[in-house]
Amino acid sequence: MFGSNFQRHLVAAVASILMSSIAIGAAVAPSDLSASPIEMPAHA
């Protein structure tokens, strides 16, 4: 069935994007905060 298969792929894609963005945010945030706290709102 097309609907359930598409939904499964969509959920997997969204989950992977979410996880990667969280991982990148966790890796980048500490360096941004220590390096230039004034520029942080521009990135967010």
C-alpha positions as CSV (number, residue, x, y, z in Angstrom):
1,M,0.0,0.0,0.0
2,F,1.4,3.4,-1.1
3,G,0.2,5.4,1.9
4,S,1.8,3.4,4.7
5,N,5.0,2.9,2.8
6,F,5.3,6.6,2.0
7,Q,4.5,7.5,5.6
8,R,7.1,5.1,6.9
9,H,9.8,6.7,4.7
10,L,8.7,10.2,5.6
11,V,8.9,9.4,9.3
12,A,12.3,7.9,8.8
13,A,13.6,10.9,6.9
14,V,12.2,13.4,9.4
15,A,13.7,11.4,12.3
16,S,17.1,11.2,10.7
17,I,17.1,15.0,9.9
18,L,16.0,15.7,13.4
19,M,18.7,13.5,14.9
20,S,21.4,15.0,12.7
21,S,20.4,18.6,13.5
22,I,20.4,17.8,17.2
23,A,23.8,16.2,16.9
24,I,25.2,19.2,14.9
25,G,23.6,21.7,17.4
26,A,25.1,19.9,20.4
27,A,28.5,19.8,18.7
28,V,28.4,23.5,17.5
29,A,26.6,25.2,20.4
30,P,29.4,25.0,23.0
31,S,32.1,26.4,20.6
32,D,29.7,29.2,19.5
33,L,28.9,30.1,23.1
34,S,32.6,30.2,24.2
35,A,33.9,31.9,21.0
36,S,31.2,34.5,20.3
37,P,28.1,34.7,22.4
38,I,26.9,37.9,20.6
39,E,26.7,36.1,17.2
40,M,24.7,33.2,18.5
41,P,21.2,34.7,17.8
42,A,22.2,35.3,14.2
43,H,22.8,31.6,13.7
44,A,19.6,30.6,15.5
